């Protein structure tokens, strides 16, 4: 039976001896003569062993898969080392029985507890399906906030509906798992022993996300946006794939073995042989019956999976060096533990904060489980990292409260602390202004320190959510990201719907690999959205005084709804933005592989960068991408 760290109404906790017995009964040797009870991870962490019945595993996973989009529920599910499910139906999923097979729902993180992905093998599918959508038949545009990590999947996916019109008995192809998602749905340290389907068998519109340090033995199938609904964009880093089957607006690869060659303008693919700097997210694992956290070291010029050969570089931290916070803990309690020298694990739940969580010690690790969410009170920063180097933050969601200046601040303004060999790293950081609750914040993330790595962030001013939490004058927010530090790198940067510049980069030698952004949908009219005399605010802005900067793989979209009704354009002018990118024109400020698009509604984007690049406009559809009004590309600038 699954092991939990407190009572559940649906599941019973079991003693350590029971789990060891389950391991032995299944024919898989336990990791040690006895497996001690896990630390107190709170009520929202569930741990399965390979002796647990597949039916029970599926019942639990399917039960939590129905968590609503704006729910406060959070779930972390862990699998102890071993093999789960039967592989007998791998070649013909119709005949498969005894497999682990469940949709992965909102705010659910599923992780293996081995020291490498091969220590936990799932025969079956931990999958994500498109949702019914009256516009497209099916889409994955709202399949957010879920993840898999540190495990191997032998894909055997049993019948599930693939969209609103498909027969419920449709079956995924043999050796294929579906992961039809949009933002904040990470795959890290995952080995897929077959194909990975990112759209659904018959295509589903999606604005996809991020794969890192993973291996797909077969094809990654993303669809073809020229002829059908598909993934518009995707970023893959430091991985190995058999092949990539698909065409999108912006597919960016860095350090990926098997990636397609660069083909941008007219294509949509950008491939870099290596990733300039990377640092994998920390993860929980069990060794000899002891729970520990592995904190990987940073790498320069990396490629391929980091776990495939040899022992990965990094530090192993015993669990007793962490304070295991619960949502009932106050900011004062958490900060006192940090001040005593503890690292921090935030167990799943929503943390109501009356003061910031303050990290003041170098090399501190802050690890969120199950999309742990920080919900600061009015005027309160959620997380403040002091002028120290080497801090690692991973797996957090931040929901703005009313009238906050900055939600996440790295370093003090005017500070310049940082280490090239040991960069402060923020991985899988997801910030929301509006959506689940009312909120306003001038800036979501402000980076003042040098040598900071942003490794997959989605900064989102909500365009939908709980009633009363979104609207032009409701969830006010100027900027998603402001970078003041030097030598800051962003990998997989998603920033959407802010009311001024989405990204404002003031620091020197900044680097971005993959950027996806949408302008705000909801300016009521052009006069309400002007940067001085210029129409609107550019999405990605490099300050005039910056001497060196580079960015590649950028996609920026508009969906201006003002003056546009359910049946088409209304009378009056439509909203435009003068350019998607603004940057000083000098040889050492380089942009490559840029795309702009009009998703729908009215208006558009006059230029790609400064006064370069063709316009895209709702009044001039070009049919370049299925489901979008118009798309244009610019291969390089200047």
N, C-alpha and C positions, 0 to 999 in steps of 0.2 A: 504494500500500500504506500501511497505517497507520504513523505515526511514533511510536516509543517512545523513551524516553530510556535504556534499557538493554536487554540481550538478553532475548528471550522464546523459549521453546521452540516456541510455536505461530505467532508472528508475527516477521517480519524487520523490523528498523529500516531506514529508507531515508534516503538523503542528501537535503539540501535541494533540490538540482537535480532529483531525482526527483519530489518533491512539486510543484515548480513546473511540471514537465512534465505531471504528471497534471492540474493545474488547467487548463493550456492545451488539453490533449487533450479535456477535457470541454466545452470551449467557454466556460468561465468564466474571465475574466481574473484572473490572480493579483493579490494585493494590492500586490505590488511586483515589480521586475524579478527579484529573488531573495528567497526566503523562507528565512532562516537557520534552522539547526537550533535546536530549542527548548532552553531551559535544562534542566539535569539535574533533572527532576522525579521520578526514581527509577523502579523497575520496574513500578509499579502505575498509571502514567498512560499512556494511549494517545491519540494524536492522529490523526484522520482528515482527509484532504483530499478535495475533491469529485471528484478523479480516481480515487479508490480504488474498486475494484469493489464493487457493492452486495452481492454474494454474500459477499465477505470481511468487509464490515462486519457483515452479519447473523450470519455464523458466529461472529465474535468476541463480539458482544453476546449471542447465544443461549448461547454457552459459559459466560459469566460469570453468566448469569441463574440458574444452578442453585446459586449460593453458598448454603450453609445459613444458617439464622437465627442461630445462635450462633457463626458462623465468625469467624476472625481475618482473613479475606481482606478487602481494601478495593480499590475500583476507581474511578478517575476517568477518564471518557471525554470527549474534547473534539473538536469539529468546527470546522475552519477555515472562514472565510467561503466561501459558495458554496451550490449547490443539490445535494441528494442524492436519488437515486431518480427514478422516472418518475411523472408525474401522469396518465398515460393512463387508468388505471382508477378515477379518482376517483368517477365516478358509478355504478360497478358494481364493487365490490371483488372479486367472483368472477372478473372478467376481468383483475384487476391483475397485472402482472408488473414485476419490476425495482424494487420498492419497498423501503424500509428498514422492516423489520417485526420487532420483537423485544420480548419481555417484558423489563421492567427489574427486576432482582433485588435482593436484599439488599445493602446497603453499596455501592451503585452511584450515582454522581452523573454525569449526562450534561449537558454544557454546550456552548453555542455560544461561539466565540471572536471574534464580531463586537462592534462597539461598540454595536449595537442588536439586538433579537431578529430583525428582518427580514434581517440579514446572513447568517443560516444558515437555510435552508429544507429541511425534511425532508418529502419525499413518501412517506408511509407512516404508521407508528404505532410510537411508543415507549410501550408500554402495560403495564398491570398487570392481571392476571386474578385472579378469586376462586380460592381453594383448596378442594379437596374437604373437606367437614366432615360427619362423621356426624350431627351435631345438626341442621344446617340444609340439608343437601344441598351448599351451598357457602357460604363466608364469606370475608371479607377482614380478619378480626379480627387476623391476625398479619402482614399485609402492611405491615411497618414499614421504616424506614431506607433510603430511596431517593429520588431527586430528579431533576427536570429544571429547566434554567434557560437563559435568554438565547438562545432559538431560536424558530423558527416551525415549526409542524407543519400540513401539509395532510393531514388524516386520511384514510388509506386502509388499513383494517385487514383483513387476510386471515384465512382460517379459523383459529380457535383454540377450544378448549373453553371454555365459559363457566361450567360448574360440573360437579359429579361425575356428573350424569345426562344432560347435554346431549350430543348427537352432536358428534363432533370436527369435523364440517364446518360447524357453525354459523358464520355470518359476521356481524360487526358491521354495523350499518346504514351506508349511504353517508355520507361526510363526518362520521364519528364516531370518536373515539378513547376507549378505555376506560382509566380510571385508578382502579381499585377498591382503595383503600388505607385503612389506619387511620393511627395516629400516626407522626410523624417522616418524612413522605413529601411534601416541599414542592414546589410549583410556583412559581417566581419568574421574572419577566420572560419569560413564555411567551405566545406568540400561537397559539391554536388556531383555524384557519380552518374551523370547523364546529362540531359539538357535542362536548361533553365528558361522557362517561358515567362516573359515580362508583361504580356498583354492579355492573355486569354486566347484560346485556340482560334477564335474568329475575330480577334482584334478588339481592343478597348482603349479609348482615349485615356492617356495618362501623362503626367508631368513628373517623370521618375527621378530617381534618387541616386543611391550610392552603394557601390560594392568595394570593399577593401580587403586586401590580404586573404583572398579566397581563390578557390580553384573550381572550375566547371569543366568536367572531362569532355562533355559534348559541346553543343552549340548554345549560345545565349541568343534567344529569339525575341527581338524587340518590335517586330512589325515594320511596316513600310508606310511612312506618313504620306508618301506621294499618292497612294492608292487606297488606303484604309486607315481607320483609327489605329493608333500605335503609340509607343512611347515617344514623346517629343524630344526629350533630352535625358541623358544619363552620364554619370561619371564613374569610371572604373579605375582603381588605383592598385598598384603593386599586387597583381594577381596573375593567374594563368587560366586561359580559356582555350577550348578546342577550336572555336570559331565564333564569329558574331554574324547573326543573320538579321539584318534590318537596316532601315534608313530613317534618320530623324533630322530634326532641326540642328541639334548639337549633341553629338556623342563624343566625349572626351576620354582619352585613355592616357595614363601615365604609368610607366613601368609595368606594362601588361604584356606577358608572353602570349602570343596568338592573336593580338589585337589587329584589326584591319589597318591598312596604311592610311595616312592622312589624305583626305580628299574633301577639301572645303572650297566652296564657291566654284562649281555648283553643288558639290557634295556637302555632307554635314558631319564629317568625321575628322577628328584631330588626334593624332597619336604621338606621344612623347616617349622616347626610349626609357627614360627614368623619371622618377619623381624628385624634385630638387631637394626637399627635406621632408621627412615623414617621421611620425612617432605613433605606433599603434596604441589603441585604447587599452587601459588596464583591464584585467579580468580575474574573476574568482575561480579557483580550482581546488581540488582535493588531492593531496599527495600523502600516502601512508596513513590515511584516515584523518589528516589534519587539513583544515580549511586555511587557504592562503590567498594572497593577491599577487599576481605577476604584473610588474610595471615595466613595459618595454623601454629600451633606450631609443634615442633619436638616431636616425640614419640619414645620410646624405647620398643622393644619386642612387636611390634604391629601385629595385625592380623584382618582379616575381613574388611568390609568397614568402613570408619571413619565417614560416615554420617548416618548410619543406626539407631543409637540409640543416643539420647541426642544431645545437642548442641556441635559441634566440638570446640576444644580449638584453640584459635588463636586471631588475632587482626583484627578489622574492620577499614579500613582507608577510609575516605571520598575522593572523587575524587579530591577535591581542594587541597589535599596534594600531588598531582602528577603533574609533568610537562608533558604535552601531546606533545611529540616530533613528528615532521613531517620529512619526508626524506629530505626536503629542509633545515632543521636546521643544522647548523655547529656543530662540536664538541665543539667549544668554547661556543656556546649558550647552548648546553645541559649541559656542565660542570658547567657553571655559575648557572644554575638552581639547579643542585645537590649541589653546594657549598652553596646555600641559604637555604638548608635543605629540598628541594623537593625530593620526590621519582620520579620515571621515568616510563612512559608508552611510548614505541616506537610503534607508529601506523604503519600499514603495509606499506612496501616499502623497498627500498634499500638505505642505508645511506652511502654516500661517505664521509669518514673520513680522515682529514689531521692530526689528533691527536687522541690519545686514549680517549674513554669515561672513566672518572676516578671517582671511588666510594671511598670516603674517610670518610664517616660517618657510624658508626655502625647501623645495622638494616635497612639499605636502601633497598628498593624494586625496582628492575628493571624488568618490565614486557613487553615482546614483544607480539604484537598482529599479527595474520596472518602471522607467519613466517618472521617477521621483520628481515632484514638482514643487518649486519655491513660489509662494504666493505672498509677496511683501505687502505690508499695509501702505496706506497713503503716504507718499513722500519718501518711502524707504527703498534704498538699493537692496537688491536680493543678494548679490555676491560681490564682495570686494577683495581683490588680491592685492597685497601690499607691494612695496618695491623690493621684491625678492625674485629669484630665478628658480626655474625647474619645477614649478607647480604643475600638477596634472589634474585636470578636471574632466570628468566624462559622465555622460548619461543623464543630463539634467534637462528638465523643462522649467521655464520661468514664465509665470503669468503676471503681467503688470497689474499693479494696483493704481489707484487714482494719483495723478499729479506727481510722478517721479521724474527726476532729472535723468539719471542713468540707471539701468537695471543691473548690468554686469560691468564692473570696472576692473581693468587689469593695470595695476600700477597707478601712481598718483600723477596728476597733471604736472608736466614739467620734469617728471622722473625719466630715467633712461636705463634702468637696471635690466640686464638680460644676459643670457649665455647662448652662444651659437651651438655649443656642444650639448647643452641641456636646456632646450627652449621650454618655457612655459607653454603648455598645450591644452587647448580646449577641444574636446572631441564630442561629437553628437550632442551639441548644445542647441536647444530649441527654445526660442523666445516668442511669446505671443502677447500682443497688445490688443485686448478685446478678444471675443470668442467665447471662452468659458466663463468669464466674469468681466465686469466693467473695469477698464484700465486706461491710463494715459501715461506716456513716457516720452520725454524728448528724444532720448537715444537708447536703443536696446543694449548695444555692446560698445564700450569705449576701450580701446587698447592704447595705453600710454607707454608701456614697457617696450624695450627692444627685444628682438629675437623671440617673438611669440608665434606659435603655430595654431591656426584655426583649422581643425580637421573635421569637416562636415558640420555646418551650422545652418539652421533654417530660422531666420528672423522674420517674423510674420505679423504685420498689422492686419488683424482679422477682417475679412470681407464678409463673413457669416459667423453665426454662433447663437448663443442664448439671446433671446429677445432683449433689446435694450442695451446690448454691449457693443454694437458696431454702428458706424455712421460718421459722416464727415466731421461733425462737431462733437461726436461722442468719444470715440477712441482716438484721440489726438496723439500723433507720433511723428516727429520730424525725420529721424534717421534710424536705419537699422544698425549700421556699423560705422563708427568713426575711428580711424587709425591715426594716432599721433606718433607712435613709436617707429623706430627704424628697423629694417630687416624683418618685417612681419610677413608671414606667408599664409595664404588662405587656400585650402584645398577643398573643393566641393562647397562653394559659398552660395547659399540660396537666400535672397532678401526680397521681400515683396510688400507692396502697397503702402509704403510710408509716404508722408505728405510733402516731404522735401527730397533731398538727395537720399537715395537708398543706401549708398556707400559714399563716404567722404574720406579720401585718403590723403593725409598730410605728411606722412612719414616718408623717409628715403628708402630706396631699394626694396620696395614692396613687390610681392609676387602673388599672383592669383592664377590658379589652375582650375578652371571650370567655374563659371558664374551664371546663375539663373535668376531672373528678376522679372517682376511684373510691376508696372506703374499702378498707382492707386486707381481703383475702378470708379471712385465716387466723388471726384470734384464736381460740385454742382454746376459750375460754368467756368469758362476760361479765365474770367477776371478773378475768380477765387483761387486760381492755381497759376501764379505767375512768379517767375524769378526776376524781379525788377521789370525790365521791358521784354524779357524773353518768355516765350510760351513754356510754361511748366518747368520742372526741374529734371535735369539729366539723372539717370539711374546711377551710373558709376562715374564718380568725379575724382580726378587727381588734381590736387591743388597746383596753382600756377607756379609756385616756387620749387616744386619737386624736380630734381635733376635726373633721377633714374627710377624707372618702374617698368614692370612687365605683367601682362595678363593675356591668357589664351583660353579659348573655348567659352565665349560669352553669348548668352541668348537673353534678349530683353523683349517683353511683350506688352501690348496695350489692350485694354478692354474698357474703354471709356463709356460709361452707361448714361451720362447726362445727355438729354436731347434724343434719347432713343427709347422707344416704347416696345411693348411686347410684339407688335406686328411690323416694326421697322422704324426708320428715322422719323423724328418729329421735326417740326419747323424750327429754324434757328441754327446758329453755328455749332459745329462739333468741336470737341476738345482735341488739341494737339500738343505735342512736346517737341521742342526745337531739335534736340538730339538725345540719343540714348546714352552716349558717353561724352564726357568733356575731359580734356587732358592738354597739357602744354605740348606744343609741337616741337619736339627735339628728338634727335636720333636715339637717345638713350631712354626715351619713353616709348615702349613698344607694345602694340596690341596686335594679336593675330586671331583669326577664326571668330569673327563677330557676326551675329545674326540678330535681326529685329523682325518682329511680326505683329500683326493685328489679329488677335484671337477672334474678335467679333465686335458687335455694337458699332460705335461710330468713331470718327476722328482717326488719329494715327500718329506716326513718328516721322518728322521731317528729314532727319539725317541719322546715320549710324553713329558717327563720332565727329564732334565739332560740325564742320560743314561738309564732311565727306560721307559718301554712301548714299544710295538711293532711298527715296521715301517709301514708306508703306502706309497705305491709307484705306479705310473701309470703303471709300467711294471708288476705289480702283482695285478690285480683287484680281489676284493673279493665279490662283489655283495651284501654287507651288507645294502646298501641304494640305492634305485632307483634313477638314475640320477647322482650318484657319482661313481667314479672309485673304491675307497676303503675308508673304515672307520675303525678305531680302538678305543678302550676305555681303560681307566685306572680308577678304582674306587677310589683309594686313594693313597696318597704318603705323607711322607715316610711310 
